[in-house]
Amino acid sequence: MHIDPMASRAPLDCALKELFGGELRYRILRALFEEAGRALHLRGLAPAAAVDAGNAHRMLKKLVELGVVEQLVELPYPKYRARQDNPFYPELARVFSRGRGLLEAIREVAQRLEGTVAIYGSVASGEDRPQSDVDVLVIGPASTIMAQAAFKPVARAHNRKINANAATEEDLISQLEAGSAFWRDVLSGPLIELKGNIPDEVARRLREGGQRRIPAKGRRPARHP
């Protein structure tokens, strides 16, 4: 099997999803193959692949049985790594690593920002195209203007638009209480966490919002007789 690494990423992504049996398996393989030799615990692999731990564990078991992924026996928890003796490893690693330089550069900037930094949107969901915006969430004291300025050199260097949105924890709680569909979708969708985690109180409000429907800001709740 030969995969042309110069082909556009979107068709490759679609082909790989079909080749490996769907979105879940594709995301896990992408997380493991995009950086050569990287070994991850389940708790690190699940968010990196934007899948829940239960499904990730079941899929990893299948991939280990297929010989595509190897399980490293480490205490107290095992790690998982792409098998480099797999005959398809060189081609797959080349394909999956195409976006690695950009993500690594974004991660470096994220470490210099205060608070939580994560990628959301099409990149996090694995549905991005070569020129798709990279959506970055910053939860902390930085303003959106400051966050955009921090990532601007990376955007120029990689010729890729980086769309940074910043908010404080208090702002997010207020927005969720007001029924913001935008922030609810961002926070409940796939995330690649680059630094820190979603604050506990924000996560709690998000769960509560999923259990009860909150009227969107500016709309009147329906009246019942």
C-alpha positions in Angstrom: 0.0 0.0 0.0 1.4 3.4 -1.0 -0.1 6.6 0.4 1.1 9.8 -1.3 2.0 12.2 1.6 1.7 15.2 -0.8 -2.0 14.6 -1.5 -4.4 17.0 0.2 -5.1 16.1 3.8 -8.8 15.9 3.6 -9.0 13.0 1.1 -6.3 11.2 3.0 -8.3 11.6 6.2 -11.4 10.2 4.6 -9.4 7.3 3.1 -7.8 6.5 6.4 -11.1 6.6 8.3 -12.4 4.1 5.8 -9.3 2.0 5.8 -9.2 1.7 9.6 -12.9 1.2 10.1 -14.3 4.5 11.1 -13.8 7.8 13.0 -12.9 6.3 16.5 -10.1 4.1 15.2 -8.8 6.8 13.0 -8.6 9.4 15.8 -6.7 7.0 18.1 -4.2 6.0 15.3 -3.7 9.6 14.4 -2.9 10.5 18.1 -0.3 7.6 18.2 1.2 8.0 14.7 1.5 11.7 14.5 4.6 11.8 16.7 7.1 9.0 16.2 7.7 6.9 19.2 5.3 8.6 21.5 3.8 6.4 24.2 0.6 7.4 26.0 -1.3 6.3 29.0 -5.0 5.8 28.4 -5.8 8.9 30.4 -3.5 10.9 28.1 -4.5 9.2 24.8 -8.3 9.7 25.3 -8.2 13.5 25.3 -5.5 13.6 22.7 -7.7 11.6 20.4 -10.9 13.5 21.5 -12.6 10.2 22.5 -14.0 8.9 25.8 -11.8 6.6 27.8 -14.1 3.6 27.6 -14.3 3.6 23.8 -10.5 4.3 23.6 -9.7 1.3 25.8 -11.9 -1.1 23.8 -10.4 0.1 20.5 -6.8 -0.1 21.8 -7.4 -3.7 22.7 -8.4 -4.4 19.1 -5.5 -2.5 17.7 -3.0 -4.4 19.9 -4.5 -7.7 18.7 -4.1 -6.5 15.0 -0.4 -5.7 15.6 -0.8 -2.0 14.7 -0.3 -0.7 18.3 1.8 -2.2 21.1 1.1 -2.1 24.8 4.0 -1.3 27.0 3.8 -2.9 30.4 4.5 -0.1 32.9 3.3 0.4 36.5 0.8 1.4 37.6 -0.8 1.8 34.2 0.3 0.5 30.7 1.2 2.8 27.9 0.4 2.5 24.2 2.5 3.2 21.2 2.4 2.7 17.4 4.3 -0.4 16.5 7.3 0.6 14.4 7.8 -2.9 13.1 4.4 -2.7 11.4 5.1 -2.7 7.6 2.8 0.3 7.1 4.4 2.4 9.9 6.7 4.6 7.7 3.9 5.7 5.4 1.3 6.1 8.1 3.6 8.1 10.3 4.5 10.4 7.4 0.8 11.0 6.7 -0.3 11.6 10.2 2.7 13.8 11.1 1.9 16.4 8.4 0.2 18.8 10.9 2.5 18.0 13.8 4.8 21.0 13.3 1.9 23.5 13.6 0.4 21.8 16.6 3.8 21.7 18.4 4.3 25.4 17.7 0.9 26.2 19.1 1.6 24.1 22.1 4.8 26.0 22.8 2.9 29.3 22.8 0.2 27.8 25.0 2.8 27.0 27.7 3.6 30.7 28.0 -0.1 31.7 28.5 -1.7 31.7 31.9 -4.6 29.3 32.4 -6.1 26.6 30.2 -5.4 26.3 26.5 -7.1 23.9 24.1 -7.8 23.4 20.4 -11.4 22.9 19.4 -13.4 22.8 16.2 -12.5 20.9 13.0 -8.9 20.3 14.0 -9.9 18.7 17.3 -12.6 16.6 15.6 -10.2 15.5 12.9 -12.3 17.0 10.1 -10.0 19.9 9.2 -8.8 20.7 5.7 -5.3 22.0 4.8 -6.4 25.6 5.0 -9.0 25.3 7.8 -8.7 27.8 10.7 -7.2 26.4 13.8 -9.6 27.3 16.7 -7.9 27.9 20.0 -9.6 28.4 23.4 -7.8 30.2 26.2 -9.4 30.2 29.6 -7.6 32.8 31.7 -6.8 36.5 32.2 -5.6 37.1 28.7 -8.1 39.0 26.4 -8.9 37.7 22.9 -6.8 40.4 21.4 -3.8 39.3 23.6 -4.4 35.7 22.7 -4.6 36.4 19.0 -1.3 38.4 19.2 0.4 35.5 21.0 -0.4 33.0 18.2 0.2 35.5 15.3 3.9 34.5 14.7 2.9 30.8 14.5 0.1 31.6 12.1 2.5 33.6 9.8 5.2 30.9 10.0 2.8 28.1 9.0 0.6 30.2 6.7 -2.4 29.0 8.7 -5.1 31.2 10.3 -5.3 30.7 14.0 -8.6 31.9 15.6 -8.1 32.4 19.3 -11.0 33.0 21.7 -10.3 33.9 25.3 -12.5 34.1 28.3 -12.1 34.0 32.0 -13.6 31.2 34.1 -16.2 33.7 35.4 -17.1 34.8 31.9 -17.7 31.2 30.8 -19.9 30.4 33.8 -21.9 33.5 33.1 -22.3 32.6 29.4 -23.4 29.1 30.2 -25.9 30.4 32.7 -27.2 32.7 30.0 -27.6 29.7 27.6 -24.8 30.5 25.2 -25.0 27.9 22.4 -21.6 28.9 21.1 -19.7 28.2 24.4 -21.8 25.1 25.1 -20.8 23.7 21.8 -17.1 24.6 22.2 -16.8 23.1 25.7 -18.9 20.0 25.1 -17.2 19.2 21.7 -13.9 17.5 21.0 -10.9 19.3 22.6 -7.2 18.8 22.3 -5.9 20.1 25.7 -2.6 21.8 25.3 -2.2 23.2 28.8 -4.4 22.6 31.9 -7.9 21.3 32.0 -11.4 22.8 31.8 -12.0 24.4 35.3 -14.1 22.1 37.5 -16.9 24.8 38.0 -17.2 25.4 34.3 -17.4 21.6 33.7 -20.1 21.3 36.4 -22.2 24.1 34.9 -21.8 22.5 31.5 -23.1 19.2 32.8 -26.0 21.0 34.5 -26.9 22.8 31.3 -27.0 19.4 29.4 -29.5 18.1 31.9 -31.9 21.0 31.7 -32.6 23.2 28.8 -31.7 26.9 29.4 -33.5 29.5 27.3 -31.0 31.3 25.1 -30.1 34.9 26.0 -32.6 37.3 24.5 -35.3 34.7 24.0 -38.4 34.3 26.0 -39.1 30.9 27.5 -42.2 29.2 26.1 -45.4 29.8 28.1 -47.5 26.9 29.1 -51.1 27.2 30.0 
